[in-house]
Amino acid sequence: MNNAEQVQDYSGAAWSNRLLKAIVEIQAAFIEENDIRQSFSRMLECLLELTDSEYGFLGEVQHSQENLPYLVTHALTDLSWDEKTKNLYDASMAKGFEFHNLNTLFGVTLATGETVISNDPATDPRSGGLPKGHPGMRNYLGIPIKHRAEMLGMLGIANRSGGYQAEIVQALSPLLITAGSMIHSMRSINEHSAIQTELKEKHELLNGVIHNITDALIITDHEGTILEVNRAAEALSGYRGQELLGRSITICLADKSKSSYMDNLKTYLLTGDREIIHGHTEMLGTNKKQQEFPVDLAVNDIKLGNRKLFVNVLQDISQRKMQESKIEEANKRLQTLSETDELTGLYNRRYFDKAFAKEFNRSRHLDCDLALAIIDVDYFKPYNDNYGHQQGDLCLAQVGGILKDYFKRDCEFTARIGGEEFAVVMTHMSLQECTGALEGLIRAIAEANIEHAYSETSRLTISAGLVFSSSPADNPKDIFARADKALYKAKGDGRNRLVVVHDE
């Protein structure tokens, strides 16, 4: 993945949804349980998942009596490689690992308060190496965790496919701001400071994240009652926030989608099957003016204490649907152009070859008969030479129109396969029906009284060769060759006639 693609990943609605869900869960757990280690463990899991990293740590910065910074980890991936190191890990995590060595990559962040990105630690002069048995480090990212410009902790993660870039640091900033607030809050609690101020800051931070998301966000309870909305939801629905609070989320959905949403919600609550509500679903939204529009709906469930809440993210996809419709229409037009003869409006040779082979295979599968007629306009070269090519084109268009009107049932199709040559394919018809149809076409062309002073009849006529096939040994190429041969026999026998070939 190149840098441009990574930036795009972090700027989309999917990233915003995942980040918001992680922040809400972590803050809810911290507020409910007041346990920074449990909250940091969950946060580290989220960070590793969001960045596709293999391992890492989250810790708090402390200072020694000599005022030198060191790190106390509140969350650390278990990298023990034998029983001895496993016992050390279990004992140390009870009170938090302490790291005092500043001659390492993470020590650079501790000493300077700066972000460290190293995509080749083995050759990085800042690296102090790894303990014996420690898993390899292909790349590393260390980020300071700050609160009001004071470094209170740091994050270290490693081994991300494709390495780390500055865009990741910016994308993770809401989570790291949350981590800084949590450390600061815990210190305030330990110092018997007023917790209400910290809770207010957390609430403001969460509101800031919520209201800066460009997609409409609606938080509901287990009955679909709206508890919180952001500014984008107000803009999408046309309601003020206070008008939405306490009402059902179905106020933002058209009648066609209301029951579907509530049914999915109830089924999920009964079964616990997360697949029912997770993922993206296309629904029909509505606003205060009762205008309907397509929306993409993503639902995430979160647990706040003993309550289950739902984060609904709605995106107006009217423009996207309009573009998809235009693209679909354009593709249909291109498909039609690629299959249609521009002069006559009949199918062209390319379509005929594919469709005839398909009809042949289907007729053999269904054990039904197949007929192919090849038709040629009699004395067309003298017509073209004497009346001119423009008149010749008009003549072929007129013949094509008669063919289209004459063969328009589902079991028939016609095509222009050459200059003045046409083809008719017929299925589910008897030999007598096919012969009668072709003879009727020959009469219809003659009765059109298209002037042709340079033919024997002084009017335009056609000749046709018809093959009626029911033999399993046939193939499309042989049938076409036999029909072409029958056509030339009709022309040799005097034109303005039909020659029929059929299996004995």
C-alpha positions as CSV (number, residue, x, y, z in Angstrom):
1,M,0.0,0.0,0.0
2,N,1.5,3.4,-0.9
3,N,1.4,6.5,1.2
4,A,-1.5,8.1,-0.7
5,E,-3.7,5.0,-0.1
6,Q,-2.8,5.0,3.6
7,V,-3.9,8.7,3.9
8,Q,-7.1,7.9,2.2
9,D,-7.8,5.1,4.7
10,Y,-7.4,7.5,7.6
11,S,-9.7,10.1,6.1
12,G,-12.7,8.0,5.3
13,A,-16.0,7.3,7.2
14,A,-14.9,3.7,8.0
15,W,-11.8,4.9,9.9
16,S,-13.9,7.6,11.7
17,N,-16.4,5.0,12.7
18,R,-13.8,2.6,14.1
19,L,-11.9,5.3,15.9
20,L,-15.1,6.7,17.5
21,K,-16.2,3.2,18.6
22,A,-12.9,2.6,20.3
23,I,-12.9,6.0,22.0
24,V,-16.5,5.5,23.3
25,E,-15.7,2.0,24.6
26,I,-12.4,3.0,26.3
27,Q,-13.9,6.2,27.9
28,A,-17.0,4.3,29.1
29,A,-14.8,1.6,30.7
30,F,-12.6,4.2,32.3
31,I,-15.5,6.2,33.7
32,E,-17.3,3.1,35.0
33,E,-14.4,1.2,36.5
34,N,-11.7,3.8,37.2
35,D,-9.0,1.3,36.2
36,I,-6.4,2.8,34.0
37,R,-4.6,-0.5,33.3
38,Q,-7.7,-2.2,32.1
39,S,-8.6,0.8,30.0
40,F,-5.0,1.0,28.6
41,S,-5.1,-2.7,27.8
42,R,-8.2,-2.2,25.7
43,M,-6.7,0.9,24.1
44,L,-3.6,-1.0,23.2
45,E,-5.7,-3.8,21.6
46,C,-7.5,-1.1,19.6
47,L,-4.3,0.6,18.5
48,L,-2.7,-2.7,17.4
49,E,-5.9,-3.5,15.4
50,L,-6.2,-0.1,13.9
51,T,-2.6,0.1,12.8
52,D,-2.2,-3.7,11.9
53,S,0.9,-3.8,14.3
54,E,2.2,-7.0,15.9
55,Y,3.0,-5.8,19.4
56,G,3.4,-2.7,21.6
57,F,3.1,-1.0,24.9
58,L,1.3,1.9,26.5
59,G,2.8,3.5,29.6
60,E,3.0,6.5,31.9
61,V,6.0,8.7,32.2
62,Q,7.5,9.1,35.7
63,H,10.6,10.9,36.9
64,S,13.4,9.6,39.2
65,Q,14.8,11.5,42.1
66,E,17.5,12.8,39.7
67,N,14.6,14.1,37.5
68,L,15.3,11.6,34.8
69,P,12.3,10.3,32.9
70,Y,11.4,6.6,33.0
71,L,8.4,4.6,31.8
72,V,5.9,2.6,33.8
73,T,3.9,0.4,31.5
74,H,0.1,0.0,32.1
75,A,-0.4,-2.2,29.0
76,L,2.2,-4.4,27.3
77,T,2.0,-7.2,24.8
78,D,3.2,-10.5,26.3
79,L,6.4,-11.3,24.5
80,S,7.8,-13.8,27.0
81,W,9.8,-16.5,25.3
82,D,10.5,-19.0,28.1
83,E,9.2,-19.9,31.6
84,K,11.6,-17.5,33.3
85,T,10.6,-14.5,31.2
86,K,6.9,-15.5,31.5
87,N,7.2,-15.4,35.3
88,L,9.0,-12.1,35.2
89,Y,6.2,-10.7,32.9
90,D,3.4,-11.9,35.2
91,A,5.1,-10.5,38.3
92,S,6.1,-7.2,36.8
93,M,2.7,-6.4,35.2
94,A,1.0,-6.6,38.5
95,K,2.7,-3.2,39.4
96,G,3.8,-2.2,35.9
97,F,7.1,-2.7,34.1
98,E,9.7,0.0,34.6
99,F,12.0,1.0,31.8
100,H,14.9,3.3,32.7
101,N,17.3,2.8,29.8
102,L,17.2,5.9,27.5
103,N,19.6,4.5,25.0
104,T,16.8,2.9,23.0
105,L,14.3,4.0,20.4
106,F,11.6,4.5,23.0
107,G,14.2,6.2,25.2
108,V,14.5,9.0,22.5
109,T,10.8,9.8,23.0
110,L,11.2,9.7,26.8
111,A,14.2,12.1,26.7
112,T,12.9,14.5,24.0
113,G,9.2,14.2,24.0
114,E,9.3,13.7,20.2
115,T,7.7,11.2,17.9
116,V,10.1,8.5,16.6
117,I,9.5,6.7,13.3
118,S,12.1,4.0,12.5
119,N,11.3,1.8,9.5
120,D,14.8,0.1,9.7
121,P,15.7,-0.3,13.4
122,A,18.6,-2.6,12.6
123,T,20.5,0.3,11.1
124,D,19.0,3.1,13.1
125,P,21.8,4.7,15.3
126,R,19.3,5.5,18.0
127,S,18.5,1.8,18.5
128,G,20.0,0.1,21.5
129,G,19.3,-3.4,20.2
130,L,16.8,-6.1,21.6
131,P,17.1,-8.5,24.5
132,K,18.1,-12.1,23.6
133,G,15.1,-14.1,22.5
134,H,13.0,-10.9,21.9
135,P,10.9,-11.1,18.6
136,G,12.4,-9.2,15.7
137,M,11.6,-5.6,15.1
138,R,11.1,-4.7,11.4
139,N,9.8,-1.2,12.1
140,Y,8.8,1.0,15.1
141,L,6.7,3.9,16.0
142,G,6.9,5.8,19.3
143,I,4.5,8.6,20.1
144,P,4.4,10.8,23.2
145,I,1.1,11.0,25.0
146,K,0.5,14.6,26.2
147,H,-2.1,16.6,28.1
148,R,-2.0,20.3,27.7
149,A,1.6,20.1,26.2
150,E,2.9,18.0,29.1
151,M,4.1,14.5,28.3
152,L,2.4,12.1,30.6
153,G,3.0,8.8,28.8
154,M,4.0,7.2,25.5
155,L,2.9,4.6,23.0
156,G,5.2,2.2,21.3
157,I,4.1,-0.2,18.5
158,A,6.1,-2.3,16.1
159,N,6.0,-4.5,13.0
160,R,3.4,-3.0,10.8
161,S,3.4,-4.2,7.2
162,G,4.6,-1.3,5.0
163,G,6.1,0.6,7.9
164,Y,4.9,3.7,9.7
165,Q,4.3,7.2,8.3
166,A,3.5,10.6,9.8
167,E,-0.2,10.3,8.6
168,I,-0.7,7.5,11.1
169,V,0.3,9.7,14.0
170,Q,-2.2,12.4,13.0
171,A,-4.9,9.7,12.5
172,L,-4.4,8.3,16.0
173,S,-4.4,11.7,17.7
174,P,-8.0,11.5,19.1
175,L,-7.1,8.2,20.8
176,L,-3.8,9.6,22.2
177,I,-5.6,12.7,23.4
178,T,-8.0,10.4,25.2
179,A,-5.1,8.5,26.7
180,G,-3.5,11.8,27.9
181,S,-6.8,12.8,29.5
182,M,-7.1,9.4,31.2
183,I,-3.6,9.6,32.7
184,H,-4.2,13.1,33.9
185,S,-7.5,12.2,35.4
186,M,-6.1,9.2,37.3
187,R,-3.3,11.4,38.7
188,S,-5.9,13.9,39.8
189,I,-7.9,11.2,41.5
190,N,-4.8,9.9,43.2
191,E,-4.1,13.4,44.4
192,H,-7.7,13.8,45.6
193,S,-8.4,16.5,42.9
194,A,-11.9,17.3,41.7
195,I,-12.9,14.6,39.3
196,Q,-15.9,16.6,37.9
197,T,-13.6,18.9,35.9
198,E,-11.9,15.9,34.3
199,L,-15.2,14.3,33.4
200,K,-16.3,17.5,31.8
201,E,-13.1,17.6,29.7
202,K,-13.7,14.0,28.6
203,H,-17.2,14.8,27.7
204,E,-16.1,17.9,25.7
205,L,-13.4,15.9,24.0
206,L,-15.9,13.2,23.0
207,N,-18.4,15.8,21.9
208,G,-15.6,17.4,19.8
209,V,-14.9,14.1,18.1
210,I,-18.5,13.4,17.5
211,H,-19.4,16.8,16.1
212,N,-16.4,16.9,13.8
213,I,-17.3,13.7,12.1
214,T,-18.8,14.6,8.7
215,D,-21.3,11.8,8.6
216,A,-24.5,11.9,10.6
217,L,-24.1,10.2,14.0
218,I,-27.1,9.1,16.1
219,I,-26.6,7.3,19.4
220,T,-29.7,5.3,20.6
221,D,-30.6,2.9,23.4
222,H,-31.8,-0.7,22.9
223,E,-35.3,0.5,21.9
224,G,-34.0,2.9,19.2
225,T,-34.6,6.0,21.3
226,I,-32.3,8.8,20.3
227,L,-29.9,9.8,23.1
228,E,-27.4,12.0,21.3
229,V,-26.8,13.4,17.8
230,N,-24.1,15.4,16.1
231,R,-24.4,18.5,13.9
232,A,-24.2,16.4,10.7
233,A,-27.3,14.4,11.9
234,E,-29.1,17.7,12.4
235,A,-28.2,18.8,8.9
236,L,-29.2,15.5,7.3
237,S,-32.5,15.3,9.1
238,G,-33.5,19.0,9.1
239,Y,-34.3,18.7,12.9
240,R,-32.6,20.5,15.7
241,G,-30.9,18.3,18.2
242,Q,-33.5,18.9,20.9
243,E,-36.2,17.9,18.5
244,L,-34.6,14.5,18.0
245,L,-33.7,13.6,21.5
246,G,-36.1,11.1,23.1
247,R,-37.7,10.2,19.7
248,S,-37.2,7.0,17.8
249,I,-34.5,6.9,15.2
250,T,-37.1,5.8,12.7
251,I,-38.0,9.5,12.4
252,C,-35.0,9.7,10.2
253,L,-36.0,6.7,8.0
254,A,-38.6,6.4,5.3
255,D,-41.6,4.1,5.8
256,K,-40.0,1.4,3.6
257,S,-37.0,1.2,6.0
258,K,-38.5,1.7,9.4
259,S,-39.7,-1.8,10.0
260,S,-36.5,-3.3,8.6
261,Y,-34.3,-1.3,11.0
262,M,-36.5,-2.2,14.1
263,D,-36.8,-5.9,13.1
264,N,-33.0,-6.1,12.8
265,L,-32.5,-4.4,16.2
266,K,-35.0,-6.7,17.9
267,T,-33.5,-9.8,16.3
268,Y,-30.0,-8.8,17.4
269,L,-31.1,-8.2,21.0
270,L,-32.8,-11.7,21.0
271,T,-30.0,-13.6,19.3
272,G,-26.8,-11.6,19.9
273,D,-25.8,-12.3,16.3
274,R,-23.6,-9.3,15.5
275,E,-23.8,-9.9,11.8
276,I,-27.4,-8.8,11.9
277,I,-26.6,-5.2,12.6
278,H,-22.9,-4.8,11.8
279,G,-21.6,-3.8,8.4
280,H,-23.1,-1.3,5.9
281,T,-26.8,-1.4,4.9
282,E,-28.4,0.7,2.2
283,M,-31.7,2.2,3.5
284,L,-34.1,5.0,2.6
285,G,-33.8,8.1,4.8
286,T,-36.2,11.0,5.2
287,N,-35.9,14.6,6.6
288,K,-38.2,17.0,8.3
289,K,-39.7,18.1,4.9
290,Q,-40.5,14.4,4.2
291,Q,-38.0,14.3,1.4
292,E,-36.7,10.8,0.8
293,F,-33.1,9.9,-0.1
294,P,-30.8,6.8,0.0
295,V,-28.5,6.5,3.0
296,D,-25.7,4.1,3.9
297,L,-26.2,3.0,7.5
298,A,-23.5,1.5,9.7
299,V,-24.4,0.4,13.2
300,N,-22.0,-0.4,16.1
301,D,-23.1,-1.5,19.5
302,I,-21.3,-0.4,22.7
303,K,-21.8,-1.3,26.4
304,L,-21.9,1.5,28.9
305,G,-22.1,-0.1,32.3
306,N,-25.2,-2.3,32.2
307,R,-26.6,-0.4,29.2
308,K,-26.3,-1.4,25.6
309,L,-26.1,1.6,23.3
310,F,-26.0,1.8,19.5
311,V,-23.9,4.2,17.4
312,N,-25.7,4.7,14.1
313,V,-23.7,6.4,11.3
314,L,-25.8,7.6,8.3
315,Q,-24.3,8.9,5.1
316,D,-26.4,10.5,2.3
317,I,-25.5,8.6,-0.8
318,S,-27.7,10.4,-3.3
319,Q,-24.8,11.7,-5.3
320,R,-23.1,8.3,-5.3
321,K,-26.3,6.6,-6.4
322,M,-26.8,9.2,-9.2
323,Q,-23.3,8.6,-10.4
324,E,-23.8,4.8,-10.3
325,S,-27.0,5.2,-12.3
326,K,-25.2,7.3,-14.9
327,I,-22.4,4.8,-15.1
328,E,-24.9,2.0,-15.4
329,E,-26.8,3.8,-18.2
330,A,-23.6,4.6,-20.0
331,N,-22.5,1.0,-19.8
332,K,-25.9,-0.1,-21.2
333,R,-25.5,2.3,-24.1
334,L,-22.0,1.1,-24.8
335,Q,-23.2,-2.5,-24.6
336,T,-26.0,-1.7,-27.1
337,L,-23.6,0.1,-29.4
338,S,-21.2,-2.8,-29.3
339,E,-24.0,-5.3,-30.2
340,T,-26.1,-3.3,-32.7
341,D,-25.7,-2.5,-36.4
342,E,-25.9,1.2,-36.6
343,L,-27.5,1.3,-40.1
344,T,-30.4,-1.2,-39.6
345,G,-30.8,-1.3,-35.8
346,L,-30.5,-5.1,-35.9
347,Y,-27.9,-7.1,-34.0
348,N,-24.4,-7.0,-35.6
349,R,-22.1,-9.9,-36.6
350,R,-20.3,-9.9,-33.2
351,Y,-23.5,-10.4,-31.3
352,F,-24.8,-12.9,-33.8
353,D,-21.7,-15.2,-33.4
354,K,-22.1,-15.3,-29.6
355,A,-25.9,-15.5,-29.5
356,F,-26.1,-18.2,-32.2
357,A,-23.6,-20.4,-30.3
358,K,-25.5,-19.9,-27.1
359,E,-28.8,-20.7,-28.8
360,F,-27.3,-23.8,-30.3
361,N,-26.0,-25.1,-26.9
362,R,-29.4,-24.3,-25.3
363,S,-31.3,-26.1,-28.0
364,R,-29.2,-29.2,-27.6
365,H,-29.5,-29.1,-23.8
366,L,-33.3,-28.8,-24.1
367,D,-33.4,-31.3,-27.0
368,C,-35.3,-28.9,-29.3
369,D,-34.8,-28.0,-32.9
370,L,-32.9,-25.0,-34.2
371,A,-33.2,-23.2,-37.5
372,L,-30.8,-20.7,-39.2
373,A,-31.6,-18.7,-42.3
374,I,-29.1,-16.6,-44.2
375,I,-30.7,-13.9,-46.4
376,D,-29.1,-11.9,-49.2
377,V,-30.5,-8.9,-51.1
378,D,-30.7,-9.8,-54.8
379,Y,-28.6,-7.8,-57.3
380,F,-27.6,-5.4,-54.6
381,K,-24.3,-4.4,-56.3
382,P,-26.1,-3.0,-59.4
383,Y,-28.6,-1.3,-57.0
384,N,-25.7,0.4,-55.2
385,D,-23.8,1.3,-58.3
386,N,-26.8,2.9,-60.1
387,Y,-28.8,4.4,-57.2
388,G,-25.8,5.4,-55.2
389,H,-24.5,4.3,-51.8
390,Q,-26.7,6.7,-49.8
391,Q,-29.8,5.1,-51.4
392,G,-28.3,1.7,-50.9
393,D,-28.0,2.4,-47.2
394,L,-31.7,3.5,-47.1
395,C,-32.6,0.3,-48.9
396,L,-30.7,-1.9,-46.4
397,A,-32.3,0.0,-43.5
398,Q,-35.8,-0.6,-45.0
399,V,-35.0,-4.4,-45.3
400,G,-33.8,-4.4,-41.7
401,G,-37.0,-2.8,-40.5
402,I,-39.1,-5.4,-42.3
403,L,-37.0,-8.2,-40.8
404,K,-37.3,-6.6,-37.3
405,D,-41.1,-6.4,-37.6
406,Y,-41.4,-9.9,-39.0
407,F,-39.3,-11.7,-36.5
408,K,-39.9,-10.3,-33.0
409,R,-41.0,-13.3,-30.9
410,D,-38.8,-14.5,-28.0
411,C,-37.8,-17.6,-29.9
412,E,-36.4,-15.5,-32.9
413,F,-33.7,-13.0,-33.4
414,T,-32.2,-11.3,-36.5
415,A,-28.9,-9.8,-37.3
416,R,-27.0,-8.1,-40.1
417,I,-24.0,-10.2,-40.7
418,G,-22.4,-8.6,-43.7
419,G,-22.9,-5.9,-46.3
420,E,-26.3,-7.0,-47.7
421,E,-26.5,-10.3,-45.8
422,F,-28.8,-11.0,-42.9
423,A,-29.4,-13.9,-40.6
424,V,-32.5,-15.2,-38.7
425,V,-32.3,-17.7,-35.8
426,M,-35.4,-19.6,-34.8
427,T,-36.0,-22.1,-32.0
428,H,-39.0,-24.0,-30.6
429,M,-40.5,-23.9,-34.1
430,S,-41.3,-26.7,-36.5
431,L,-39.8,-27.0,-40.0
432,Q,-43.2,-26.0,-41.5
433,E,-43.4,-22.9,-39.3
434,C,-39.8,-21.9,-40.1
435,T,-40.4,-22.4,-43.9
436,G,-43.6,-20.5,-43.8
437,A,-42.0,-17.6,-41.9
438,L,-39.2,-17.3,-44.5
439,E,-41.5,-17.6,-47.4
440,G,-43.7,-14.9,-45.8
441,L,-40.6,-12.6,-45.4
442,I,-39.7,-13.1,-49.1
443,R,-43.3,-12.0,-50.1
444,A,-43.2,-9.1,-47.6
445,I,-40.0,-7.7,-49.2
446,A,-41.4,-8.1,-52.7
447,E,-44.7,-6.5,-51.7
448,A,-42.8,-3.5,-50.2
449,N,-42.3,-2.5,-53.9
450,I,-38.8,-1.1,-53.5
451,E,-37.9,0.0,-57.0
452,H,-34.9,-1.9,-58.5
453,A,-34.8,-1.2,-62.2
454,Y,-31.6,-3.3,-62.5
455,S,-33.1,-6.6,-61.4
456,E,-35.2,-9.1,-63.4
457,T,-38.3,-8.2,-61.5
458,S,-37.8,-4.4,-61.4
459,R,-38.3,-4.4,-57.7
460,L,-36.2,-5.4,-54.7
461,T,-36.2,-9.1,-53.8
462,I,-34.3,-11.4,-51.5
463,S,-33.0,-15.0,-51.5
464,A,-32.7,-17.2,-48.5
465,G,-31.1,-20.5,-47.4
466,L,-32.6,-22.2,-44.4
467,V,-31.1,-25.0,-42.3
468,F,-33.4,-26.9,-39.9
469,S,-31.2,-28.8,-37.5
470,S,-32.0,-31.5,-35.0
471,S,-28.9,-33.7,-35.2
472,P,-26.7,-33.9,-32.0
473,A,-23.7,-34.2,-34.4
474,D,-24.2,-30.7,-35.7
475,N,-22.2,-27.7,-34.6
476,P,-22.8,-23.9,-35.2
477,K,-20.0,-23.7,-37.8
478,D,-21.4,-26.5,-39.9
479,I,-25.0,-25.2,-39.7
480,F,-23.8,-21.8,-40.9
481,A,-21.9,-23.3,-43.8
482,R,-24.9,-25.3,-44.9
483,A,-27.2,-22.3,-44.7
484,D,-24.7,-20.3,-46.7
485,K,-24.5,-23.1,-49.3
486,A,-28.4,-23.2,-49.4
487,L,-28.4,-19.4,-50.0
488,Y,-26.1,-19.7,-53.0
489,K,-28.2,-22.5,-54.4
490,A,-31.3,-20.2,-54.1
491,K,-29.4,-17.5,-56.0
492,G,-28.2,-19.9,-58.6
493,D,-31.8,-21.3,-59.1
494,G,-33.0,-17.8,-60.1
495,R,-33.2,-15.7,-56.9
496,N,-36.3,-14.4,-55.1
497,R,-36.7,-17.8,-53.5
498,L,-36.0,-20.0,-50.5
499,V,-33.9,-23.2,-50.4
500,V,-34.4,-25.5,-47.4
501,V,-32.0,-28.0,-45.9
502,H,-33.0,-30.2,-43.1
503,D,-31.9,-33.4,-41.3
504,E,-33.3,-36.6,-42.7
